[in-house]
Amino acid sequence: MKSVSTQQRSGPEFEGVSFVLAEDGHEIPLRHWPVEHPKALVHIAHGMSEHSGCYADTAARLNAAGYAVMAHDHRCHGLSVPIEALGEISDTQHWEAVCADMRSVNRYGKSIYPDAPWVLLGHSMGSFISLAFAERHSQNIDALILQGSNYEAPWFTWSAHWFAKFECWRQGENSRSPIIHALTFGKFAKAFGTDNTSYNWLSRDNTFVQRYTNDPLCGITCSNGFWRDFLVGLSRTQRMSNLRKIRNDLPVYSFAGSKDPVGNDGINVAILDDKLETAGLIDVTMKIYEDARHDLFNETNKDEVYEDLLSWLDDTLLRVAQPACELKPQQEPTAWLAGNG
């Protein structure tokens, strides 16, 4: 197995970080919070404009309840690129590469915990990536958790992709369109009467909002090319023909805030759950938290959120007799950890 060199990766931001080699040679930053004899391994897929390090508190909660945790940085996020390149894509098929990275981490995690059930937990953008993974590899996961998700009609996201494509032509692939920002993060902020640079839409907890604001790896503005590829991927992921590819007995738990602008105040989360059930899934659970905003793991009622999550996990895993089967690679996996963690 190849190792990934970690020379030139020094500094406190790399503490506890190792790297997994992706199928195309990309080095995936990975954080691992282990426990002995875990009930399951929870793989966290973070959201847009944040990184895996944001989930240290979540990992601590899950560890205390007996769950091992892994989280990696998606491409053009976190420590996957130099800070000046955050939000810029370097792949001609960025969405496909991001989904393939999920597979690489899945293979690595199963090599560490071959007998543990595998739980995939995606937040926001990470929920869409997790859903795409489930459409391709639902036999390799035992439960799917979607936090702060959303549903948009595929025709809408496909149309939006054409606007992002136009902005790529007008400004350049790695430029940042102020129009795209105004229609997304700016719109979310204005839902709470703040200017379009505020992050109050994430949480009612001002301490968390300030911590997020001060984190140089959070709040990044993604490029036109990123939005183009993301919207294409989202459109395909939420097509009914692809939702039907998920095995029908996969347990799914989705939760969101009633004041989350990403999910249209919970309305679109309910639509997503309905679409999953229409696709044939028989074990779908939804929870909407009154007055909560987007980032429920950092909300003022986070204790309640964690209690409900752990209760669902414990109950669900009691019904999982055997962990999902090992992912069968098309070729031998290249790589695994080398690093500081």
Residue pairs with C-beta under 8 A, 6 or more apart in sequence:
1 333
1 334
1 335
1 336
2 21
2 334
2 335
3 335
3 336
3 337
3 338
4 19
4 20
4 21
4 27
4 335
4 337
4 338
4 339
5 338
6 14
6 18
6 19
6 338
6 339
6 340
9 17
9 79
9 339
9 340
13 53
13 79
13 217
14 79
14 339
14 340
15 340
15 341
16 31
16 32
16 340
16 341
17 29
17 30
17 31
17 79
17 339
17 340
17 341
18 29
18 30
18 32
18 337
18 338
18 339
18 340
18 341
19 27
19 28
19 29
19 30
19 337
19 338
19 339
20 27
20 28
20 30
20 72
20 104
20 105
20 108
20 335
20 336
20 337
21 27
21 28
21 104
21 334
21 335
21 336
22 28
22 97
22 100
22 101
22 104
23 100
23 103
23 104
23 334
24 91
24 97
24 100
26 75
26 80
26 97
26 101
27 80
28 72
28 73
28 80
28 101
28 104
28 105
29 52
29 72
29 73
29 78
29 79
29 80
30 52
30 70
30 71
30 72
30 73
30 105
30 108
30 337
30 339
30 341
31 52
31 53
31 55
31 56
31 59
31 70
31 71
31 72
31 341
32 68
32 69
32 70
32 112
32 341
33 56
33 59
33 60
33 62
33 63
33 68
33 69
33 70
34 68
34 112
35 63
35 66
35 67
35 68
38 66
38 67
38 68
38 113
38 116
39 65
39 66
39 67
39 116
39 117
39 313
39 314
39 317
40 67
40 68
40 116
40 117
40 118
40 119
40 142
40 143
40 313
40 317
40 323
41 67
41 68
41 69
41 70
41 109
41 112
41 113
41 116
41 117
41 118
41 119
42 62
42 67
42 68
42 69
42 70
42 119
42 121
42 313
43 69
43 70
43 71
43 102
43 105
43 106
43 109
43 118
43 119
43 120
43 121
44 52
44 55
44 58
44 59
44 69
44 70
44 71
44 121
44 122
44 123
44 126
45 71
45 72
45 74
45 102
45 120
45 121
45 122
45 123
45 126
45 127
45 129
45 130
46 52
46 54
46 55
46 71
46 73
46 74
46 77
46 78
46 123
46 125
46 126
47 123
47 124
47 125
47 126
47 127
47 148
47 295
48 77
48 124
48 125
48 222
48 230
49 77
49 87
49 185
49 218
49 219
49 220
49 221
49 222
50 77
50 78
50 212
50 217
50 218
51 73
51 77
51 78
51 79
51 217
51 218
52 71
52 72
52 73
52 78
53 78
53 217
54 212
54 215
54 218
55 69
55 71
55 297
57 297
57 298
58 69
58 297
59 69
59 71
61 306
61 310
62 68
62 69
62 310
63 69
65 310
65 313
65 314
67 119
67 313
68 113
68 116
70 105
70 109
72 101
72 105
73 79
73 80
74 80
74 98
74 101
74 125
74 126
74 129
75 81
75 89
75 90
75 91
75 94
75 97
75 98
75 101
76 85
76 86
76 87
76 88
76 89
76 90
76 94
76 222
76 223
76 226
77 86
77 87
77 217
77 220
78 217
79 217
81 88
81 90
83 216
83 217
86 217
86 220
87 176
87 220
87 221
87 222
87 223
87 226
88 174
88 223
88 225
88 226
89 173
89 174
89 223
89 225
89 226
89 229
91 97
93 229
94 225
94 226
94 229
94 230
95 132
95 229
95 230
95 232
95 233
96 233
98 129
98 233
99 129
99 132
99 133
99 136
99 233
102 129
102 130
102 133
103 133
103 136
103 137
103 327
104 333
104 335
106 118
106 133
106 137
106 140
106 141
106 327
107 327
107 329
107 333
108 333
108 335
108 336
108 337
109 118
110 118
110 140
110 326
110 327
111 336
114 326
115 323
116 323
117 142
117 143
117 317
117 320
117 323
117 324
118 140
118 141
118 142
118 323
118 324
119 141
119 142
119 143
119 144
119 145
119 313
119 317
120 130
120 133
120 134
120 141
120 143
120 144
120 145
121 130
121 145
121 147
122 128
122 129
122 130
122 131
122 144
122 145
122 146
122 147
122 149
123 147
123 148
123 295
123 297
124 147
124 148
124 149
124 262
124 294
125 230
127 146
127 147
127 148
127 149
127 150
127 254
128 149
128 150
128 233
128 234
128 237
128 238
130 144
130 145
130 146
131 144
131 146
131 149
131 237
131 238
131 243
132 233
132 236
132 237
132 242
133 141
134 141
134 144
134 246
134 250
135 237
135 242
135 243
135 245
135 246
136 245
137 327
138 144
138 245
138 246
138 247
138 250
139 247
139 324
139 325
140 324
140 325
140 326
140 327
141 250
141 324
142 251
142 317
142 320
142 323
142 324
143 250
143 251
143 252
143 253
143 313
143 316
143 317
143 320
144 250
144 251
144 252
144 253
145 252
145 253
145 254
145 309
146 252
146 253
146 254
146 255
146 272
147 254
147 255
147 256
147 296
147 297
148 256
148 257
148 260
148 262
148 263
148 294
148 295
148 296
149 254
149 256
149 262
149 263
149 269
149 272
150 262
150 263
150 264
150 268
150 269
150 272
151 238
151 268
151 269
151 271
151 272
151 275
152 234
152 238
152 268
153 238
154 235
154 236
154 238
154 239
155 235
157 231
157 234
157 235
157 238
158 231
158 232
158 235
160 231
161 227
161 228
161 231
161 232
161 235
163 179
163 180
164 177
164 180
164 224
164 227
164 228
164 231
165 228
167 175
167 177
167 179
167 180
167 224
167 227
167 228
168 224
168 225
168 228
171 177
171 224
172 224
173 223
173 224
173 225
173 228
174 223
174 224
174 225
175 223
175 224
176 221
176 222
176 223
176 224
177 224
177 227
180 224
180 227
181 196
181 221
182 196
185 196
185 221
186 196
187 196
187 261
188 201
188 261
188 262
188 294
189 195
189 196
189 197
189 198
189 199
189 200
189 201
190 196
191 201
191 261
192 198
192 200
192 201
194 200
194 201
199 209
199 212
199 213
199 219
200 209
200 293
201 261
201 293
201 294
202 208
202 209
202 212
202 293
202 294
202 295
202 298
203 209
203 293
203 294
203 295
203 298
203 299
203 300
204 291
204 292
204 293
204 299
204 300
205 298
205 299
205 300
208 295
208 298
212 218
212 219
212 298
213 219
222 230
236 242
238 272
238 275
240 275
240 278
240 279
243 275
243 276
243 278
243 279
244 279
244 280
246 276
246 279
246 281
248 280
248 281
248 282
249 281
249 282
249 283
250 281
250 283
251 283
251 285
251 316
251 319
251 320
252 273
252 276
252 281
252 283
252 284
252 285
253 285
253 286
253 287
253 309
253 312
253 316
254 269
254 272
254 273
254 284
254 285
254 286
254 287
255 286
255 287
255 288
255 289
255 296
255 305
255 308
255 309
256 262
256 263
256 266
256 269
256 287
256 288
256 289
256 292
256 294
256 296
257 263
257 266
257 288
257 289
257 291
257 292
257 293
257 294
257 296
257 299
258 265
258 266
258 288
258 289
258 290
258 291
258 292
259 265
259 291
259 292
259 293
260 266
260 269
260 292
260 293
260 294
261 293
261 294
262 294
263 269
266 288
269 286
269 288
270 286
270 288
273 284
273 286
276 284
277 284
285 312
287 308
289 296
289 299
289 301
289 304
289 305
292 299
292 300
292 301
292 305
293 299
296 302
296 305
297 305
297 306
299 305
